[in-house]
Amino acid sequence: MKKTILLLLGIVPASLAASCSTADSTTFTFGSYTYNGQTTTRDCAWITANTSKTADRIATWCGNDDYGSQVSEECPDACGLCSSVPSLSPTASPTVSPTSSPTISAKPSSSPTRPPSPAPSPFPTARPSNIPSQHPSDVPSQVPSDLPSDVPSLKPSDLPSLKPSQVPSDVPSQLPSDLPSQVPSQVPSDLPSLQPSEYPSLEPSAVPSDAPSLEPSEYPSLEPSAVPSDAPTGTPTGSIKPSPSPTAAPIASQTASPTGSPNPNPTGSPTSLCVDSDLRLKFPVNGKMLTRSCEWAGRKDTSNRCSLIGEAACPATCGACPVCADPGIRFKFDYNGKSIARYCEWVGRIPAKVSGRCAATGNICRQTCGKC
């Protein structure tokens, strides 16, 4: 039956239609293909190597004559020409009119019935081809593939591939990737990103931005800016120390009832127990230990800097004179010929040495040293 179908389709030559006396050639090959990294050469044994594909391979290749001779002539047994063949003699009285229910050919013909269509088929094939196409299509596919290709495409795809392409696309992708790349680009972008990153960069930029940031930082800068801002802040901080110059108008209120008799021996200048220490203070900021002085706290952005150092460390600058407390940070000072850093707990640890340690630390521990 197989041979009859092949004969009707024009695959079986007339010389082999009646009998089969020649075995399959052991040297004849008709092309090769590469699949999953392995190259397979088609020969007569290949036609029947996979029983589930034998019928398709017979229909596709046995009528092919592009390799020096027709495949069915070189592989008659593999092409099914050596099996029993029913009689091919016509009936005594052939039917003149065609049958009302013609049978549909199970195998395609070896040659097309007409020239190929100039346009691609509107419907995809039911099964993908085992052999990749030798030439890329002129038009990219409308639907992206589920898995990225190992080789970069010559045209941009709608979705980024897992492997970087060797040649960048001329047109950017329509959809951004879900995750940023693990390796930074070798050439920076000419245009800034449309949305800021969720986390700040670990290293400062080499060139400062021309435009200010849209939102202020959560932490104050440790160093003052080189150029002051042109416009004042929208939310000014309250002053915690007096202005270096008096206001235009003096305070009108004065003492309602002065003392009846002034002290005949007034002191030359009253002593103040609330002074800033001139020691270097150590405190953490963003996981790093900084060393600064009270002069740094009063230079600029005093409110925020006092919150970092602690108001008790610089009571005069930070306006904490009414509060009698020791600073909770370490401070550096010279003691017995060495530069050391200690807490106030060390100053008051040995009662017999409190006086000498208070003098060495400049009475920075106001509560411990009784300077409140």
Secondary structure as UniProt FT lines:
FT   HELIX           2..8
FT   TURN            9..10
FT   HELIX           14..17
FT   STRAND          29..35
FT   TURN            36..37
FT   STRAND          38..43
FT   HELIX           44..47
FT   TURN            48..49
FT   HELIX           51..53
FT   HELIX           54..61
FT   TURN            62..63
FT   HELIX           71..74
FT   TURN            76..80
FT   STRAND          280..285
FT   TURN            286..287
FT   STRAND          288..292
FT   HELIX           294..299
FT   HELIX           302..309
FT   HELIX           311..313
FT   HELIX           315..318
FT   TURN            321..322
FT   STRAND          330..335
FT   TURN            336..337
FT   STRAND          338..342
FT   HELIX           344..347
FT   HELIX           351..353
FT   HELIX           354..360
FT   TURN            361..363
FT   TURN            366..370
//
